[in-house]
Amino acid sequence: VCKGMKAVLNLLEHIPYAGVVINSIVSDPMIRKFLEEILGKGYKIWSIGARRACSGDPGLYLHQDGVGQVNLFLSLDDNLKGDGASIFLPSSHLIRTSQKKWGVEVPPVLLKFFPFMFERLSGLKGNIGVFSNRTWHGRWKNRSSLDHPVLTIAFFPAGYKFEASMPPELIANYSGTELGRLLAGPLDLPGTIDSNCECRESG
């Protein structure tokens, strides 16, 4: 029985075929141009996963993540109401002071009182959403009777690292593809800095 939110990390290690789908996304000329405008040249993928917001999932508090991170979400089912979906406070990426410094990391139980303030990442199966993790974001409660899965890809600008790099043998599986070029491996680690909340708070 699924309760809350379930996640699969390092998706390519568990479902290699997912790389075919992901490569078609990151190879798309419009998506490549869009990501380069946001992240600059040399951006990398440091994390690929999937998550499922189960029926009754209480949601996730409003927060920010590490420096430079941009996430791409691919809807794996129809979710027009945005049940269990990520939510965002519009234009909050322009606020220079972090939520943590202001002490306003809002718990999900309070979000229901201000639904008009937030946008939900809703849509049809196959829809793609991209957002900066500097944006104040969380996850809406799943009030539906269905589970709602999404595929997640975390991009970072050149010069940043995030958690562990991907194994060289995994990257080799996608040699000669756009995905293979973007997957961050051990050779991308030297000279990079951590992209995490502590880095963000220290300025």
C-alpha positions as CSV (number, residue, x, y, z in Angstrom):
1,V,0.0,0.0,0.0
2,C,1.4,3.3,-1.0
3,K,1.1,6.1,1.5
4,G,2.6,9.6,1.2
5,M,5.2,10.1,-1.5
6,K,7.4,7.3,-2.9
7,A,10.5,8.0,-4.9
8,V,13.1,6.1,-7.0
9,L,16.5,7.7,-7.0
10,N,19.2,7.0,-9.7
11,L,16.4,5.9,-12.1
12,L,18.7,4.9,-15.0
13,E,20.3,2.3,-12.8
14,H,16.9,0.6,-12.2
15,I,15.2,1.3,-15.5
16,P,17.7,1.7,-18.3
17,Y,15.0,2.1,-21.0
18,A,14.1,5.4,-19.3
19,G,17.2,6.8,-20.8
20,V,15.6,6.6,-24.3
21,V,12.8,8.8,-23.2
22,I,15.1,11.2,-21.3
23,N,17.5,11.5,-24.2
24,S,14.6,12.5,-26.5
25,I,13.7,15.3,-24.1
26,V,17.2,16.7,-23.5
27,S,18.0,16.4,-27.2
28,D,15.0,18.6,-28.2
29,P,16.4,21.8,-29.8
30,M,13.9,24.0,-28.0
31,I,14.6,22.5,-24.6
32,R,18.4,22.7,-25.1
33,K,18.1,26.3,-26.0
34,F,15.8,27.1,-23.1
35,L,18.1,25.3,-20.6
36,E,21.2,27.0,-22.0
37,E,19.6,30.4,-21.6
38,I,18.9,29.6,-17.9
39,L,22.0,27.7,-17.0
40,G,24.6,28.8,-19.5
41,K,26.9,26.5,-21.5
42,G,28.3,23.3,-19.9
43,Y,25.3,22.5,-17.7
44,K,25.1,18.9,-16.4
45,I,22.5,16.4,-15.1
46,W,23.4,15.3,-11.6
47,S,20.2,13.5,-10.7
48,I,17.5,11.6,-12.5
49,G,14.6,10.1,-10.5
50,A,10.9,9.4,-10.3
51,R,8.3,10.0,-7.6
52,R,4.7,9.1,-7.0
53,A,2.4,11.2,-4.9
54,C,0.0,8.6,-3.5
55,S,-3.6,9.1,-2.8
56,G,-3.8,10.9,0.5
57,D,-0.3,12.3,0.3
58,P,-0.3,15.2,2.8
59,G,2.0,17.3,0.6
60,L,5.4,19.0,1.3
61,Y,6.2,22.3,3.0
62,L,7.1,25.4,1.0
63,H,10.9,25.6,0.7
64,Q,13.9,26.3,-1.5
65,D,16.7,24.0,-2.6
66,G,20.4,24.3,-3.5
67,V,22.2,27.0,-5.5
68,G,21.7,26.9,-9.3
69,Q,19.5,23.9,-9.4
70,V,16.8,23.7,-12.2
71,N,14.4,20.8,-12.3
72,L,12.5,19.4,-15.3
73,F,9.4,17.3,-14.5
74,L,7.7,15.0,-17.0
75,S,4.1,14.1,-16.1
76,L,3.6,10.3,-16.3
77,D,-0.2,10.6,-16.1
78,D,-3.1,13.0,-16.6
79,N,-3.3,15.3,-13.5
80,L,-5.3,18.3,-14.6
81,K,-6.2,19.4,-11.0
82,G,-2.6,19.1,-9.8
83,D,-3.3,16.7,-7.0
84,G,0.0,15.8,-5.3
85,A,1.8,18.1,-7.7
86,S,4.6,20.6,-7.1
87,I,3.3,24.1,-6.3
88,F,5.1,27.4,-6.6
89,L,4.8,30.9,-5.3
90,P,5.0,33.0,-8.5
91,S,8.0,35.4,-8.8
92,S,9.5,34.2,-5.5
93,H,12.8,33.4,-7.3
94,L,13.3,37.2,-7.5
95,I,13.4,37.5,-3.7
96,R,17.0,37.8,-2.6
97,T,16.6,36.8,1.0
98,S,16.1,33.1,1.5
99,Q,13.1,31.6,3.2
100,K,15.3,30.0,5.8
101,K,16.7,33.3,6.9
102,W,13.2,34.8,7.1
103,G,11.9,31.7,8.9
104,V,8.9,31.2,6.7
105,E,9.2,27.6,5.5
106,V,5.5,27.1,5.4
107,P,4.1,23.6,6.4
108,P,1.7,22.0,4.0
109,V,-1.2,22.1,6.4
110,L,-1.2,26.0,6.1
111,L,-1.0,26.0,2.3
112,K,-4.6,24.9,2.0
113,F,-5.7,28.3,3.5
114,F,-4.0,30.2,0.7
115,P,-4.6,28.2,-2.5
116,F,-5.0,31.3,-4.6
117,M,-1.4,32.3,-4.0
118,F,0.1,29.3,-5.7
119,E,0.5,27.7,-9.1
120,R,0.3,23.9,-9.5
121,L,2.4,21.8,-11.9
122,S,-0.7,20.3,-13.4
123,G,-1.3,19.0,-16.9
124,L,-1.6,16.0,-19.2
125,K,0.6,12.9,-19.5
126,G,3.7,13.9,-21.3
127,N,3.6,17.5,-20.3
128,I,6.9,19.0,-19.2
129,G,7.5,21.7,-16.5
130,V,10.8,23.4,-15.7
131,F,11.5,25.5,-12.6
132,S,14.4,27.0,-10.7
133,N,14.7,25.6,-7.2
134,R,15.3,29.1,-6.0
135,T,11.6,29.5,-6.4
136,W,9.6,28.9,-3.2
137,H,8.0,25.5,-3.9
138,G,6.4,22.5,-2.2
139,R,3.9,19.8,-3.0
140,W,0.1,20.0,-2.9
141,K,-2.0,17.5,-1.0
142,N,-3.3,14.6,-3.2
143,R,-7.0,14.7,-2.5
144,S,-7.7,12.3,-5.5
145,S,-8.2,8.6,-5.3
146,L,-5.3,8.1,-7.8
147,D,-1.5,8.1,-7.5
148,H,0.3,10.6,-9.6
149,P,3.8,9.9,-10.9
150,V,6.4,12.2,-12.4
151,L,9.9,11.8,-13.8
152,T,12.4,14.3,-12.5
153,I,15.7,15.5,-13.9
154,A,18.0,17.9,-11.9
155,F,20.2,20.2,-14.0
156,F,23.0,22.3,-12.6
157,P,25.3,25.0,-14.2
158,A,28.9,24.3,-14.9
159,G,31.0,24.5,-11.7
160,Y,28.4,23.0,-9.4
161,K,28.1,19.4,-8.0
162,F,25.2,17.7,-6.3
163,E,25.5,14.6,-4.2
164,A,27.3,11.7,-5.8
165,S,28.3,11.6,-9.5
166,M,27.0,8.9,-11.8
167,P,29.0,5.8,-12.4
168,P,31.3,5.8,-15.5
169,E,29.8,2.5,-16.7
170,L,26.3,4.0,-16.6
171,I,27.4,7.1,-18.6
172,A,29.1,4.7,-21.1
173,N,25.7,3.1,-21.8
174,Y,24.6,6.4,-23.4
175,S,27.9,7.2,-25.2
176,G,27.4,9.3,-28.3
177,T,24.0,10.7,-27.2
178,E,23.1,14.1,-25.7
179,L,22.1,12.3,-22.5
180,G,25.6,10.7,-22.3
181,R,27.2,14.2,-22.7
182,L,25.1,15.7,-19.9
183,L,25.4,13.0,-17.3
184,A,27.8,14.1,-14.6
185,G,30.5,11.7,-13.7
186,P,33.7,11.6,-11.7
187,L,35.6,13.7,-14.3
188,D,33.1,16.5,-13.6
189,L,33.9,16.7,-9.9
190,P,37.3,18.5,-9.8
191,G,37.0,22.2,-9.2
192,T,33.2,22.2,-8.5
193,I,31.4,23.4,-5.4
194,D,28.5,21.8,-3.6
195,S,25.0,23.0,-4.6
196,N,23.1,22.7,-1.4
197,C,21.1,24.8,1.1
198,E,24.2,25.4,3.3
199,C,26.0,26.9,0.3
200,R,22.9,29.1,-0.4
201,E,22.7,30.3,3.1
202,S,26.4,31.2,3.2
203,G,26.1,33.4,0.1
